[in-house]
Amino acid sequence: MFDRIFRGKGGQGGQGQGKGGGRGRGGGNKPGSGPAGNCVCPNPKCGHREPHVVGQRCIDRICPKCGTKMVRE
């Protein structure tokens, strides 16, 4: 009985049952996926855009025009 619980036998088939379906981190067209895109200032009065730099999070960048933290487009 305990073998079924701990070894994944029975109805689970040994595959993970969590969210995501096994696609991994950063897949698809979500923010933070891939090198393309822009960093955008969320301030509606500013709206400054810069190309995203691979390896650097947009949230760590500061808008050069108004000083607000940038976000990924």
C-alpha positions in Angstrom: 0.0 0.0 0.0 2.7 2.5 0.9 4.6 1.6 -2.3 1.7 3.1 -4.3 1.8 6.3 -2.4 5.5 7.0 -2.4 6.5 5.5 -5.8 3.7 7.0 -7.9 2.1 3.7 -8.9 -1.5 3.5 -9.6 -3.5 6.3 -11.1 -0.7 8.9 -11.1 1.7 7.1 -13.5 4.8 8.6 -12.0 4.3 12.0 -13.8 4.2 15.3 -11.9 0.7 16.6 -11.2 1.6 20.2 -10.5 0.8 23.3 -12.5 2.6 24.2 -15.7 2.4 20.8 -17.5 6.2 20.3 -17.5 6.9 23.3 -19.7 9.6 24.7 -17.4 10.4 28.3 -16.5 10.1 31.2 -18.9 8.4 29.4 -21.7 5.8 30.8 -24.0 5.1 34.5 -24.5 5.0 35.5 -20.8 7.1 38.4 -19.5 10.7 37.3 -19.0 10.7 34.7 -21.8 13.5 35.0 -24.3 15.8 37.8 -25.3 13.4 39.9 -27.5 11.2 42.7 -26.2 11.5 46.0 -24.5 11.7 47.5 -21.1 9.0 50.1 -20.7 8.4 52.9 -18.1 5.0 52.2 -16.4 4.6 55.9 -15.7 1.7 57.0 -18.0 3.2 60.5 -18.4 6.5 59.1 -19.6 6.2 55.8 -21.4 9.9 55.6 -22.3 11.1 52.4 -24.0 14.4 50.7 -24.2 15.5 47.4 -25.8 15.7 44.6 -23.3 19.3 43.5 -22.4 19.8 39.7 -22.1 20.7 38.8 -18.5 19.4 42.1 -17.0 15.9 42.3 -15.5 13.9 45.3 -16.6 12.7 45.8 -13.0 16.4 46.5 -12.0 16.6 49.3 -14.6 15.6 52.9 -13.8 13.9 55.1 -16.4 16.4 57.8 -17.5 13.6 60.3 -18.0 11.6 60.1 -14.8 13.4 57.7 -12.4 10.7 55.1 -12.2 11.6 51.3 -12.2 11.1 49.9 -15.7 8.9 46.8 -16.5 9.0 44.2 -19.2 6.7 44.7 -22.2 
